[in-house]
C-alpha cells in the first residue's frame, strides 16, 4: 500500500493555473475513476473539502505506486488530481475557449488548421498526461509544452527572413532603441526594479527589468517613456508572446543561476544595448556573449544562465515571441488561453461552480451511499 499525506501546489497540474492570484477557500481532491464498476475493495474514493494547499490525509490506494507526484494503480484508480473549484472552472473555460478558436479556423470543407497540439498542451499543463521529455542536452521543458516543436539552444533569427521577417529590420534600427534608452538612463538612474521574490531567488538580486509589455498588454505609462522604441516595435509586427517585452539590467559582479523557463513554444531575443566585455550567456551546453545592436536569440526551455563579471552594468532589450513552428491557429489558441489566465488573475471572470461538479453531485450521493452501506455495484 502507498500512503499520500500531502500534495504540494508545485505539482504538475498546478503549474499554469498556480500563477493565478485568485483567493479560494474550497479545495477538492478527486480521483479519476476508470470504467463503470466500482467496489469497496478495489477503489477508495476521497472527495472532500480541505484547507490550505490540497491536503490528503492518510490516503491509501492498494498496490499503488507514486511517480512524479501521481498515484498510479493497476486497479480502477488512474490519476489523482487536486484542483480547487476555481482551477476546475479555469480549465473548463479553457476547453470552451479552444472550441471557439477551432470554429474560427475551421474551413468550409471541415478541414482547416487544427489545434490538437494545444488540446494536448492543456492536458499536459493539468498533469493528465506524462510530463514531456527533453529533446537535447540541457533541454528541460515543463508541463506547459507543445509537442513537435524544433528545440535548439540558440537561433540565428536575423539570417532567417522567412521565419523572422522582423529581425533584420530590428537590428538595422537598433540605434534608435539604444539612443533613447541611454537618454532615459542619463535622466533616471533608478529605472529598474525586481519583479518578484521568485525572480530574486532564480534571477538573482543583480537582475532587474523595466517592462513595456506583458501578457499581450502594453504598459501605457512605461511606453510613454520610450515612444520611439514603442513605435518601432509596433511597426515591425513582431509576434510577441505572453511574457512580452522589457529592458533588462544585469548588475556588475552578478549572474542568473541555471534554470529553465519551461515553455517550449516561446523564443526569446536579447537585443544588446550596453555589453561590457566579459559578459556571457550559456544555454544548454553552448556559451556565447551578446553584441551591441545585434540579437541573441535562445530557447528558454533549455537550462540557461548568465554572468556579468565586470564592473559595469549590462543592458539588453528582451522580446519574447511565438515559436515559428506554431500554426496561426495554434498561436491564436495559446494567446486565448493566456489571455483567459490574465482575466482570471485580475478577477475579470466571475466565480461559478464547475459544471463537472454540478453534474457529478447527484451521482456522487449514490456512490457514497453504496460505499458506506457496504454494498457493491
C-alpha positions as CSV (number, residue, x, y, z in Angstrom):
1,X,0.0,0.0,0.0
2,X,1.1,3.5,-0.7
3,X,0.1,6.4,1.6
4,X,0.0,10.0,0.4
5,X,-0.1,12.6,3.1
6,X,0.2,15.8,1.1
7,X,0.1,17.0,-2.4
8,X,2.1,20.2,-2.9
9,X,0.8,23.1,-5.1
10,X,4.1,22.8,-7.1
11,X,2.9,19.5,-8.7
12,X,2.4,19.4,-12.5
13,X,-1.3,20.0,-12.6
14,X,-0.8,23.4,-10.8
15,X,1.9,24.9,-13.0
16,X,-0.2,27.0,-15.4
17,X,-3.0,27.8,-13.1
18,X,-0.9,28.3,-9.9
19,X,0.2,31.7,-11.1
20,X,-3.4,33.0,-10.7
21,X,-3.6,35.1,-7.6
22,X,-7.3,34.3,-7.0
23,X,-8.4,33.7,-3.4
24,X,-10.0,30.3,-2.9
25,X,-11.2,28.7,0.3
26,X,-12.5,25.5,-1.1
27,X,-10.3,22.6,-2.3
28,X,-11.3,19.4,-3.9
29,X,-9.4,16.2,-4.1
30,X,-10.6,14.0,-6.9
31,X,-9.7,10.5,-8.0
32,X,-10.4,9.8,-11.7
33,X,-12.2,6.5,-11.9
34,X,-11.7,4.4,-15.0
35,X,-14.6,2.1,-16.1
36,X,-18.1,1.8,-14.8
37,X,-17.8,-0.7,-12.0
38,X,-16.6,0.4,-8.5
39,X,-16.2,-1.8,-5.5
40,X,-15.2,-1.0,-1.9
41,X,-12.3,-3.4,-2.3
42,X,-10.7,-2.0,-5.5
43,X,-11.5,1.7,-5.3
44,X,-11.1,4.2,-2.4
45,X,-13.0,7.4,-3.1
46,X,-11.9,10.6,-1.3
47,X,-14.0,13.7,-2.2
48,X,-13.9,16.5,0.4
49,X,-13.1,20.0,1.4
50,X,-9.6,20.6,2.7
51,X,-7.8,23.7,3.8
52,X,-4.5,25.2,2.7
53,X,-3.0,23.5,-0.4
54,X,-4.9,20.4,-1.2
55,X,-4.1,18.2,1.7
56,X,-4.9,14.5,1.5
57,X,-4.7,12.8,5.0
58,X,-3.7,9.2,5.3
59,X,-5.0,8.4,1.7
60,X,-4.2,4.8,0.7
61,X,-4.6,3.0,-2.6
62,X,-4.0,-0.8,-2.6
63,X,-1.0,-1.8,-4.7
64,X,-0.4,1.8,-5.9
65,X,2.8,3.4,-6.8
66,X,3.8,7.1,-6.6
67,X,5.6,8.5,-9.6
68,X,6.1,12.3,-10.3
69,X,3.5,13.2,-7.6
70,X,0.9,11.0,-9.2
71,X,-0.9,7.9,-7.9
72,X,-0.6,5.0,-10.3
73,X,-2.6,1.9,-9.6
74,X,-3.2,-1.3,-11.5
75,X,-6.8,-1.1,-10.4
76,X,-9.5,1.4,-11.1
77,X,-7.7,4.5,-9.9
78,X,-5.6,6.0,-12.6
79,X,-4.7,9.6,-11.6
80,X,-5.1,11.8,-8.6
81,X,-5.9,15.4,-9.3
82,X,-6.0,18.1,-6.7
83,X,-7.7,21.2,-8.0
84,X,-9.6,24.0,-6.4
85,X,-13.1,24.7,-7.8
86,X,-11.7,27.9,-9.3
87,X,-9.0,25.9,-11.0
88,X,-11.6,23.5,-12.3
89,X,-13.6,26.4,-13.6
90,X,-10.5,27.7,-15.4
91,X,-9.8,24.5,-17.2
92,X,-13.5,24.2,-18.2
93,X,-13.3,27.7,-19.6
94,X,-10.1,26.8,-21.4
95,X,-11.9,24.0,-23.1
96,X,-14.7,26.3,-24.2
97,X,-12.1,28.8,-25.5
98,X,-10.3,26.2,-27.5
99,X,-13.7,25.2,-29.0
100,X,-14.3,28.8,-30.1
101,X,-10.8,29.1,-31.7
102,X,-11.3,25.8,-33.5
103,X,-14.5,27.1,-35.1
104,X,-12.8,30.3,-36.3
105,X,-10.0,28.4,-38.1
106,X,-12.2,25.6,-39.5
107,X,-12.6,25.9,-43.2
108,X,-15.9,25.4,-45.2
109,X,-14.8,21.9,-46.1
110,X,-14.4,21.0,-42.4
111,X,-10.6,20.8,-42.6
112,X,-8.6,24.0,-41.8
113,X,-5.9,24.4,-39.2
114,X,-6.4,22.0,-36.2
115,X,-5.4,22.7,-32.6
116,X,-4.9,19.2,-31.4
117,X,-1.4,20.0,-30.1
118,X,-2.9,22.8,-28.0
119,X,-5.5,20.5,-26.6
120,X,-2.6,18.1,-25.7
121,X,-0.8,21.1,-24.2
122,X,-3.9,21.7,-21.9
123,X,-3.8,18.0,-20.8
124,X,-0.1,18.2,-20.1
125,X,-0.4,21.5,-18.1
126,X,-3.1,19.9,-15.9
127,X,-0.9,16.8,-15.3
128,X,-3.3,14.5,-17.1
129,X,-0.6,13.2,-19.5
130,X,3.0,12.4,-18.7
131,X,5.5,15.2,-18.3
132,X,7.4,15.9,-21.6
133,X,11.0,14.8,-22.0
134,X,13.9,16.9,-23.2
135,X,15.0,16.7,-26.8
136,X,18.6,17.7,-26.4
137,X,21.3,18.1,-23.7
138,X,20.0,20.8,-21.2
139,X,16.5,20.8,-22.6
140,X,14.1,21.0,-19.7
141,X,10.5,21.6,-21.0
142,X,7.8,22.0,-18.4
143,X,4.2,20.6,-18.5
144,X,3.3,23.8,-20.4
145,X,4.5,22.1,-23.6
146,X,3.6,21.8,-27.2
147,X,4.8,18.6,-28.9
148,X,6.7,18.6,-32.2
149,X,8.5,22.0,-32.0
150,X,12.1,22.4,-33.0
151,X,14.3,22.5,-30.0
152,X,17.8,24.1,-30.1
153,X,19.6,26.4,-27.7
154,X,20.3,29.3,-30.0
155,X,18.6,30.7,-33.1
156,X,20.1,32.9,-35.8
157,X,16.9,34.9,-36.4
158,X,18.5,37.8,-38.4
159,X,19.6,35.4,-41.1
160,X,16.2,33.8,-41.5
161,X,13.8,36.3,-43.1
162,X,11.2,33.7,-43.9
163,X,10.6,32.7,-40.2
164,X,11.6,36.0,-38.7
165,X,11.0,38.9,-41.2
166,X,11.2,41.5,-38.4
167,X,14.6,40.5,-37.0
168,X,16.9,42.1,-39.6
169,X,14.9,45.3,-39.6
170,X,15.1,45.5,-35.8
171,X,18.9,45.2,-35.9
172,X,19.1,47.8,-38.6
173,X,17.2,50.2,-36.3
174,X,18.8,49.2,-33.0
175,X,20.4,52.6,-32.7
176,X,17.0,54.2,-32.2
177,X,16.4,52.0,-29.1
178,X,19.9,52.3,-27.8
179,X,19.9,56.1,-28.1
180,X,16.5,56.5,-26.4
181,X,17.5,54.1,-23.7
182,X,20.7,55.8,-22.9
183,X,19.0,59.2,-22.8
184,X,16.4,57.9,-20.3
185,X,19.2,56.2,-18.2
186,X,21.1,59.5,-18.1
187,X,18.0,61.2,-16.6
188,X,16.9,58.4,-14.3
189,X,19.3,56.0,-12.7
190,X,16.7,54.2,-10.6
191,X,14.9,52.9,-13.7
192,X,14.9,49.2,-13.0
193,X,13.1,47.2,-10.3
194,X,12.8,43.5,-9.5
195,X,9.6,41.6,-10.5
196,X,9.1,39.2,-7.6
197,X,10.6,37.1,-4.8
198,X,10.7,34.2,-7.2
199,X,12.7,36.3,-9.6
200,X,15.2,37.2,-6.9
201,X,15.7,33.6,-6.0
202,X,16.3,32.4,-9.6
203,X,17.4,35.5,-11.5
204,X,19.5,36.9,-8.6
205,X,19.3,40.3,-6.9
206,X,21.5,41.7,-9.7
207,X,18.8,41.2,-12.4
208,X,16.1,43.8,-12.8
209,X,13.7,44.9,-15.5
210,X,11.6,47.7,-16.9
211,X,8.6,46.3,-18.6
212,X,7.0,47.6,-21.8
213,X,4.6,44.8,-22.4
214,X,3.3,41.7,-20.6
215,X,0.5,39.1,-21.4
216,X,-0.4,41.0,-24.6
217,X,-0.9,44.3,-22.9
218,X,1.3,47.3,-23.4
219,X,2.1,49.3,-20.3
220,X,0.9,52.7,-21.5
221,X,2.8,54.7,-18.8
222,X,6.1,52.9,-19.4
223,X,5.8,53.1,-23.2
224,X,5.4,56.8,-22.9
225,X,8.9,56.9,-21.5
226,X,10.2,55.2,-24.7
227,X,7.9,56.4,-27.6
228,X,10.4,55.8,-30.4
229,X,11.1,52.3,-29.2
230,X,7.4,51.6,-28.8
231,X,6.7,52.9,-32.3
232,X,9.5,50.8,-33.8
233,X,8.4,47.6,-32.2
234,X,4.8,48.1,-33.2
235,X,5.8,48.8,-36.8
236,X,7.7,45.5,-37.1
237,X,4.7,43.3,-36.4
238,X,6.7,41.0,-34.1
239,X,4.6,38.0,-33.0
240,X,5.1,38.9,-29.3
241,X,4.2,36.2,-26.9
242,X,2.8,36.1,-23.4
243,X,5.9,37.2,-21.4
244,X,6.2,40.3,-23.5
245,X,8.9,43.0,-23.8
246,X,11.3,44.5,-21.2
247,X,14.6,46.3,-20.8
248,X,16.8,44.2,-18.5
249,X,19.8,45.1,-16.4
250,X,22.5,42.8,-15.1
251,X,24.4,44.5,-12.3
252,X,28.2,44.2,-12.0
253,X,29.5,41.0,-10.4
254,X,26.2,39.3,-10.6
255,X,24.6,36.5,-12.7
256,X,21.5,34.5,-13.3
257,X,21.5,31.0,-11.9
258,X,21.0,28.0,-14.2
259,X,17.3,27.5,-14.7
260,X,14.7,26.6,-17.4
261,X,11.6,28.7,-18.1
262,X,9.9,25.5,-19.3
263,X,7.6,26.8,-22.0
264,X,9.0,25.4,-25.3
265,X,6.6,27.4,-27.6
266,X,8.2,30.8,-26.8
267,X,11.6,32.0,-28.1
268,X,13.5,35.0,-26.6
269,X,15.6,37.6,-28.3
270,X,18.0,39.8,-26.4
271,X,19.0,43.0,-28.3
272,X,22.4,44.1,-27.0
273,X,22.4,47.7,-25.8
274,X,25.3,48.0,-23.4
275,X,27.5,44.9,-23.2
276,X,30.8,45.1,-21.2
277,X,33.4,42.8,-22.5
278,X,33.4,39.5,-20.5
279,X,29.7,39.1,-20.1
280,X,28.3,35.7,-21.1
281,X,25.2,33.7,-21.5
282,X,25.0,29.9,-21.5
283,X,22.1,27.9,-23.0
284,X,22.3,24.1,-22.7
285,X,25.9,23.3,-23.4
286,X,26.6,26.3,-25.5
287,X,28.1,29.6,-24.2
288,X,28.4,32.9,-26.0
289,X,28.1,36.7,-25.4
290,X,25.9,39.5,-26.6
291,X,26.8,42.1,-29.2
292,X,25.6,45.6,-29.1
293,X,23.0,46.3,-31.8
294,X,22.6,42.5,-32.5
295,X,20.0,39.9,-31.5
296,X,21.0,36.9,-29.4
297,X,18.1,34.5,-29.5
298,X,17.5,31.5,-27.3
299,X,15.0,28.8,-26.4
300,X,14.5,29.3,-22.6
301,X,13.1,25.8,-22.2
302,X,16.7,24.9,-22.2
303,X,18.6,25.4,-18.9
304,X,20.3,28.8,-19.2
305,X,22.4,31.1,-17.1
306,X,24.2,34.4,-17.4
307,X,27.2,36.2,-15.9
308,X,28.5,39.7,-15.6
309,X,32.0,39.6,-14.0
310,X,32.7,43.2,-15.0
311,X,32.4,46.5,-13.1
312,X,29.7,47.9,-15.4
313,X,26.0,47.2,-15.9
314,X,24.9,45.1,-18.8
315,X,21.7,46.1,-20.6
316,X,19.6,44.3,-23.2
317,X,16.1,44.6,-24.6
318,X,14.2,41.3,-24.2
319,X,11.5,40.3,-26.6
320,X,9.5,37.0,-26.2
321,X,7.8,35.8,-29.4
322,X,6.0,32.7,-30.6
323,X,7.9,29.7,-31.9
324,X,7.9,29.7,-35.7
325,X,6.7,26.0,-35.8
326,X,3.3,27.0,-34.4
327,X,0.5,27.4,-36.9
328,X,-1.6,30.6,-36.9
329,X,-4.4,28.6,-35.2
330,X,-2.1,27.3,-32.5
331,X,-0.8,30.8,-31.8
332,X,-4.3,32.1,-31.6
333,X,-5.3,29.2,-29.2
334,X,-2.3,29.9,-26.9
335,X,-3.0,33.6,-26.9
336,X,-6.6,32.9,-25.9
337,X,-5.5,30.5,-23.1
338,X,-3.1,33.0,-21.6
339,X,-5.5,35.9,-22.1
340,X,-8.0,33.9,-20.1
341,X,-5.4,33.3,-17.5
342,X,-4.8,37.0,-17.2
343,X,-8.5,37.7,-16.8
344,X,-8.7,35.1,-14.0
345,X,-5.6,36.6,-12.4
346,X,-7.1,40.1,-12.4
347,X,-10.6,39.0,-11.2
348,X,-12.4,39.7,-14.5
349,X,-14.0,36.2,-14.6
350,X,-16.9,35.8,-12.2
351,X,-16.8,32.8,-9.9
352,X,-19.1,29.9,-10.8
353,X,-19.4,26.3,-9.7
354,X,-17.6,24.0,-12.1
355,X,-20.0,22.2,-14.4
356,X,-18.3,18.9,-13.7
357,X,-19.1,19.2,-10.0
358,X,-22.7,20.2,-10.7
359,X,-23.2,17.2,-12.9
360,X,-21.4,14.9,-10.5
361,X,-23.2,15.9,-7.3
362,X,-26.3,13.6,-7.9
363,X,-24.2,10.6,-8.9
364,X,-21.8,11.0,-6.0
365,X,-24.5,10.8,-3.4
366,X,-25.5,7.4,-4.8
367,X,-21.9,6.3,-4.9
368,X,-21.1,7.3,-1.3
369,X,-24.4,5.7,-0.2
370,X,-23.3,2.3,-1.7
371,X,-19.8,2.6,-0.4
372,X,-20.6,3.3,3.2
373,X,-23.6,0.9,3.3
374,X,-21.2,-1.9,2.4
375,X,-22.9,-2.7,-0.9
376,X,-21.3,-3.3,-4.2
377,X,-22.2,-2.4,-7.7
